[in-house]
């Protein structure tokens, strides 16, 4: 299965995304994704040391800045 197809199956669920740079980790509900893996997350939080630290609300992430994403078991 192609990565974009796998990500499309996660729409509507909560995911955790690790970003390039200072190893930022974000968690939120995946609203949409495109063929470049640009993501739109709602109810997004910044996660520091496994703890939700800051609410960011609606966030759009550029696909080339994403290192890893994974579904969060609720």
C-alpha positions, 0 to 999 in steps of 0.5 A: 500500500502506498503511504498516501493511501495509508494516511488517507485511511487515518482521516478522522482519527487522532495521530501523532506527528514527529517534525524535523528541526527541534524534534517537535511532536504534535498530536491532533485529529487528522482532517485531511491529507494530500498527495504530498502528505501535507496534513491538516490537523484539528484540536492539535497539541504540542507533546513534550516528554509524552505530556500534552503541553500547549494547545495549537488548535487548527494546524497545517503541516507541510509534508516535507517537514514530517519525519514520522506519523503514527495513529494514537490508540484512544 
